[in-house]
Amino acid sequence: MMRKPEKYNSGRFCRIMQLLKEKRGGSDEMENGKKRSDRWKGLINRFQRYLIFLGEYLFLERPRGLDFTMRDTGLYQKSAGKYHGYSKTDEGHLREIFTSLDFSRCRRLLDVGCGKGVVPKEAAKFPFEKIAGIELQEELVKIAEKNFRILGLEKRVFCMQADAVYFDGYGEYDVFFFFNPFSEEVFEKVIDRILESRRKDGPLTFIYHNPRYLETLEERLRRVAPGRLQKTMLHDKRKNYDTCVISI
């Protein structure tokens, strides 16, 4: 006996489609709610961080004539985004970074895009043989030099005005600090300059804070030292940034 085909029930079909739509809509609403919540958390964390930095500047730095904290984004506009503005790296995180280094192979530090000099200032507390920074903006170089003089560090660390793409002193250093001072295009050129200046088979360490172009750095290092990359990831809790320390 042949089975009668089931009668098409348009009402049931419409109801199923409505349920699926409601479920999908509920899922989208939950996802949008999570995005809004994450956005608010990010804004609150950023506001708290700015309050802390402002307090450090007003109560710890300004009374002594120092300025490591206040931001400067002017260079970003002047260079059409190729060179980024100054933003301070947290001192506590810097101490964590430097404590993790092997000073038998990390002797001479260069902060590329040193801004007002907070990285050299903290590096002076560790047994580097040589500490320097290069900075494109003359105004920031003057602020860094003033900071060093006030702290009595002018004989221990120094800052040079230079364009990182054309700087010819990379061969004097074996540790390089970056906090996203450039666009990817400029970053590639600077890394190539450093590697071209490398002393034969000499060790190099790159400290890359908030590493936007980490793949670019790793790809270039693998070319010159295949299979020899040593990588450590650290986290800056205050800014919620990662820092990658890569050695070859």
ROVO-496443 format. One record per residue (C-alpha): residue in three letters; x, y negated, z negated. Coordinates in nm, 4 decimals, m for minus. Layout:
<recs>
REC   rest          x          y          z
REC    ala          X          Y          Z
...
</recs>
This chain:
<recs>
REC   rest          x          y          z
REC    met     0.0000     0.0000     0.0000
REC    met     0.1445    m0.3295     0.1052
REC    arg     0.2010    m0.5877    m0.1660
REC    lys     0.0329    m0.9203    m0.1077
REC    pro     0.2737    m1.2064    m0.0814
REC    glu     0.2601    m1.4427    m0.3754
REC    lys     0.0600    m1.7511    m0.3089
REC    tyr     0.2718    m2.0624    m0.2954
REC    asn     0.2014    m2.2705    m0.6020
REC    ser     0.2968    m2.6268    m0.5214
REC    gly     0.2007    m2.7412    m0.8706
REC    arg     0.4438    m2.4976    m1.0356
REC    phe     0.7214    m2.5965    m0.7934
REC    cys     0.6677    m2.9654    m0.8657
REC    arg     0.6749    m2.8963    m1.2396
REC    ile     1.0066    m2.7076    m1.2105
REC    met     1.1571    m2.9903    m1.0100
REC    gln     1.0347    m3.2419    m1.2654
REC    leu     1.1948    m3.0434    m1.5506
REC    leu     1.5242    m3.0238    m1.3632
REC    lys     1.5134    m3.3962    m1.2975
REC    glu     1.4411    m3.4703    m1.6625
REC    lys     1.7245    m3.2430    m1.7710
REC    arg     1.9644    m3.4074    m1.5275
REC    gly     1.8453    m3.7504    m1.6345
REC    gly     1.8969    m3.6613    m1.9991
REC    ser     2.2459    m3.5369    m1.9227
REC    asp     2.3278    m3.8560    m1.7320
REC    glu     2.1908    m4.0639    m2.0181
REC    met     2.4064    m3.8780    m2.2698
REC    glu     2.7119    m3.9228    m2.0486
REC    asn     2.6422    m4.2937    m2.0048
REC    gly     2.5908    m4.3254    m2.3792
REC    lys     2.9286    m4.1610    m2.4434
REC    lys     3.0974    m4.3964    m2.1944
REC    arg     2.9411    m4.6973    m2.3684
REC    ser     3.0510    m4.5640    m2.7066
REC    asp     3.4077    m4.5052    m2.5853
REC    arg     3.4149    m4.8523    m2.4307
REC    trp     3.3064    m5.0101    m2.7602
REC    lys     3.5633    m4.8083    m2.9543
REC    gly     3.8334    m4.9235    m2.7137
REC    leu     3.7296    m5.2881    m2.7510
REC    ile     3.7192    m5.2614    m3.1303
REC    asn     4.0630    m5.0957    m3.1441
REC    arg     4.2055    m5.3630    m2.9140
REC    phe     4.0558    m5.6413    m3.1257
REC    gln     4.1978    m5.4870    m3.4449
REC    arg     4.5393    m5.4548    m3.2791
REC    tyr     4.5355    m5.8194    m3.1701
REC    leu     4.4432    m5.9276    m3.5235
REC    ile     4.7374    m5.7302    m3.6636
REC    phe     4.9804    m5.8760    m3.4083
REC    leu     4.8459    m6.2278    m3.4665
REC    gly     4.8937    m6.1827    m3.8410
REC    glu     5.2511    m6.0627    m3.7865
REC    tyr     5.3268    m6.3671    m3.5745
REC    leu     5.1627    m6.6245    m3.8052
REC    phe     5.2931    m6.4902    m4.1371
REC    leu     5.6134    m6.2978    m4.0598
REC    glu     5.7645    m6.4520    m3.7467
REC    arg     5.6535    m6.8125    m3.7052
REC    pro     5.7706    m6.9328    m4.0511
REC    arg     6.1212    m6.8130    m3.9581
REC    gly     6.1153    m6.9616    m3.6083
REC    leu     6.0831    m6.6178    m3.4466
REC    asp     5.8506    m6.5042    m3.1684
REC    phe     5.8474    m6.1405    m3.0640
REC    thr     5.4705    m6.0971    m3.0621
REC    met     5.2810    m6.3533    m2.8527
REC    arg     5.1964    m6.2242    m2.5052
REC    asp     5.3029    m6.3828    m2.1760
REC    thr     5.1292    m6.2797    m1.8540
REC    gly     5.2404    m6.5705    m1.6342
REC    leu     5.4859    m6.3663    m1.4301
REC    tyr     5.2078    m6.1305    m1.3159
REC    gln     5.0288    m6.4133    m1.1349
REC    lys     5.3506    m6.5686    m1.0019
REC    ser     5.4673    m6.2433    m0.8449
REC    ala     5.1261    m6.1272    m0.7142
REC    gly     5.1282    m5.8333    m0.9530
REC    lys     5.4731    m5.6985    m0.8629
REC    tyr     5.6225    m5.8022    m1.1980
REC    his     5.4091    m5.7620    m1.5089
REC    gly     5.3843    m5.9970    m1.8071
REC    tyr     5.5338    m5.9530    m2.1530
REC    ser     5.3645    m5.7466    m2.4228
REC    lys     5.5434    m5.6343    m2.7377
REC    thr     5.6108    m5.2687    m2.8149
REC    asp     5.5258    m5.1785    m3.1742
REC    glu     5.8376    m5.1777    m3.3954
REC    gly     5.7283    m4.8678    m3.5879
REC    his     5.6901    m4.6744    m3.2640
REC    leu     6.0306    m4.7956    m3.1435
REC    arg     6.1923    m4.6622    m3.4602
REC    glu     6.0204    m4.3272    m3.3979
REC    ile     6.1579    m4.3227    m3.0423
REC    phe     6.5151    m4.4091    m3.1401
REC    thr     6.5142    m4.1587    m3.4267
REC    ser     6.4378    m3.8832    m3.1728
REC    leu     6.7459    m3.9572    m2.9580
REC    asp     7.0716    m3.7628    m2.9469
REC    phe     7.3335    m4.0338    m3.0006
REC    ser     7.6138    m3.8087    m2.8834
REC    arg     7.4778    m3.8692    m2.5313
REC    cys     7.2740    m4.1892    m2.5797
REC    arg     7.5355    m4.4596    m2.6360
REC    arg     7.4539    m4.7677    m2.4279
REC    leu     7.0966    m4.9006    m2.4095
REC    leu     6.9516    m5.1356    m2.1490
REC    asp     6.5964    m5.2672    m2.1889
REC    val     6.4740    m5.3344    m1.8346
REC    gly     6.2274    m5.6215    m1.8593
REC    cys     6.3176    m5.7039    m2.2192
REC    gly     6.0870    m6.0033    m2.2626
REC    lys     6.1431    m6.1617    m2.6046
REC    gly     6.3841    m5.8927    m2.7203
REC    val     6.1933    m5.6695    m2.9627
REC    val     6.3454    m5.3474    m2.8217
REC    pro     6.7111    m5.4631    m2.8534
REC    lys     6.6294    m5.6020    m3.1984
REC    glu     6.5069    m5.2630    m3.3230
REC    ala     6.7818    m5.0757    m3.1349
REC    ala     7.0393    m5.2732    m3.3354
REC    lys     6.9382    m5.0665    m3.6405
REC    phe     7.0692    m4.7514    m3.4679
REC    pro     7.4241    m4.6418    m3.3709
REC    phe     7.4272    m4.7555    m3.0079
REC    glu     7.7674    m4.8718    m2.8844
REC    lys     7.6144    m5.1353    m2.6574
REC    ile     7.2665    m5.2926    m2.6468
REC    ala     7.1366    m5.5351    m2.3850
REC    gly     6.8270    m5.6439    m2.1996
REC    ile     6.7572    m5.7954    m1.8603
REC    glu     6.4627    m6.0252    m1.7966
REC    leu     6.3485    m6.2153    m1.4884
REC    gln     6.1819    m6.5096    m1.6656
REC    glu     6.4291    m6.7706    m1.7888
REC    glu     6.1861    m6.8908    m2.0569
REC    leu     6.1622    m6.5433    m2.2127
REC    val     6.5407    m6.5028    m2.2041
REC    lys     6.5756    m6.8252    m2.4049
REC    ile     6.3212    m6.7021    m2.6605
REC    ala     6.5037    m6.3683    m2.6921
REC    glu     6.8397    m6.5409    m2.7414
REC    lys     6.6892    m6.7683    m3.0077
REC    asn     6.5409    m6.4651    m3.1857
REC    phe     6.8805    m6.2925    m3.1861
REC    arg     7.0560    m6.6025    m3.3233
REC    ile     6.8076    m6.6432    m3.6087
REC    leu     6.8498    m6.2763    m3.7027
REC    gly     7.2293    m6.2920    m3.6720
REC    leu     7.2308    m6.0379    m3.3890
REC    glu     7.3927    m6.2468    m3.1148
REC    lys     7.7180    m6.0477    m3.1405
REC    arg     7.5382    m5.7125    m3.1511
REC    val     7.2815    m5.7523    m2.8696
REC    phe     7.2362    m5.9839    m2.5731
REC    cys     6.9865    m6.0676    m2.3005
REC    met     7.0628    m6.1519    m1.9372
REC    gln     6.8454    m6.3251    m1.6795
REC    ala     6.8401    m6.0954    m1.3789
REC    asp     6.6156    m5.9429    m1.1150
REC    ala     6.6116    m5.5695    m1.1887
REC    val     6.6046    m5.4805    m0.8183
REC    tyr     6.9386    m5.6561    m0.7589
REC    phe     7.1075    m5.6085    m1.0972
REC    asp     7.4525    m5.4536    m1.0446
REC    gly     7.5406    m5.3501    m1.4004
REC    tyr     7.3364    m5.0313    m1.4417
REC    gly     7.6482    m4.8145    m1.4386
REC    glu     7.7479    m4.9529    m1.7804
REC    tyr     7.4456    m4.7921    m1.9509
REC    asp     7.3110    m4.4436    m2.0094
REC    val     6.9747    m4.5191    m2.1792
REC    phe     6.7052    m4.7228    m2.0043
REC    phe     6.3868    m4.8528    m2.1646
REC    phe     6.0779    m4.9435    m1.9583
REC    phe     5.7382    m5.0731    m2.0687
REC    asn     5.5751    m5.0982    m1.7249
REC    pro     5.7509    m5.4200    m1.6246
REC    phe     5.6856    m5.3681    m1.2507
REC    ser     5.4523    m5.2390    m0.9856
REC    glu     5.5232    m4.8869    m0.8576
REC    glu     5.6969    m5.0265    m0.5491
REC    val     5.9485    m5.2229    m0.7578
REC    phe     5.9835    m4.9397    m1.0117
REC    glu     6.0931    m4.7007    m0.7361
REC    lys     6.3634    m4.9424    m0.6201
REC    val     6.4938    m4.9948    m0.9733
REC    ile     6.5131    m4.6201    m1.0468
REC    asp     6.6986    m4.5662    m0.7196
REC    arg     6.9459    m4.8419    m0.8148
REC    ile     7.0072    m4.6805    m1.1534
REC    leu     7.0662    m4.3377    m1.0021
REC    glu     7.3009    m4.4811    m0.7377
REC    ser     7.5029    m4.6440    m1.0177
REC    arg     7.5204    m4.3282    m1.2274
REC    arg     7.8613    m4.2160    m1.3390
REC    lys     7.9452    m3.8753    m1.1926
REC    asp     7.7274    m3.6123    m1.3655
REC    gly     7.6955    m3.8465    m1.6639
REC    pro     7.3921    m3.8013    m1.8899
REC    leu     7.1017    m4.0430    m1.8466
REC    thr     6.7974    m4.0985    m2.0663
REC    phe     6.4839    m4.2854    m1.9623
REC    ile     6.2423    m4.4106    m2.2282
REC    tyr     5.9162    m4.4869    m2.0495
REC    his     5.6447    m4.6478    m2.2651
REC    asn     5.2877    m4.6216    m2.1290
REC    pro     5.4182    m4.4264    m1.8268
REC    arg     5.1880    m4.5183    m1.5384
REC    tyr     5.4280    m4.3977    m1.2703
REC    leu     5.5736    m4.0974    m1.4496
REC    glu     5.5441    m3.8718    m1.1436
REC    thr     5.7557    m4.1192    m0.9456
REC    leu     6.0293    m4.1092    m1.2088
REC    glu     6.0241    m3.7294    m1.2435
REC    glu     6.0313    m3.6766    m0.8671
REC    arg     6.3429    m3.8924    m0.8303
REC    leu     6.5201    m3.7316    m1.1251
REC    arg     6.4551    m3.3822    m0.9893
REC    arg     6.6338    m3.4803    m0.6685
REC    val     6.9591    m3.5565    m0.8509
REC    ala     6.9307    m3.3034    m1.1344
REC    pro     6.7058    m3.0122    m1.0316
REC    gly     6.6120    m2.7889    m1.3223
REC    arg     6.7833    m3.0124    m1.5795
REC    leu     6.5018    m3.2421    m1.6910
REC    gln     6.4334    m3.2496    m2.0643
REC    lys     6.1081    m3.4259    m2.1532
REC    thr     5.9577    m3.5297    m2.4867
REC    met     5.6223    m3.7051    m2.5320
REC    leu     5.5610    m3.9386    m2.8264
REC    his     5.2435    m4.1309    m2.9120
REC    asp     5.2065    m4.4925    m3.0198
REC    lys     4.9083    m4.4763    m3.2566
REC    arg     4.8693    m4.8517    m3.2875
REC    lys     4.8396    m4.9177    m2.9132
REC    asn     4.7180    m4.5690    m2.8232
REC    tyr     4.9929    m4.5375    m2.5604
REC    asp     5.2179    m4.2432    m2.4838
REC    thr     5.5932    m4.2707    m2.4461
REC    cys     5.7905    m4.0251    m2.2353
REC    val     6.1592    m3.9678    m2.3082
REC    ile     6.3296    m3.7927    m2.0157
REC    ser     6.6952    m3.6900    m2.0104
REC    ile     6.9124    m3.5399    m1.7380
</recs>
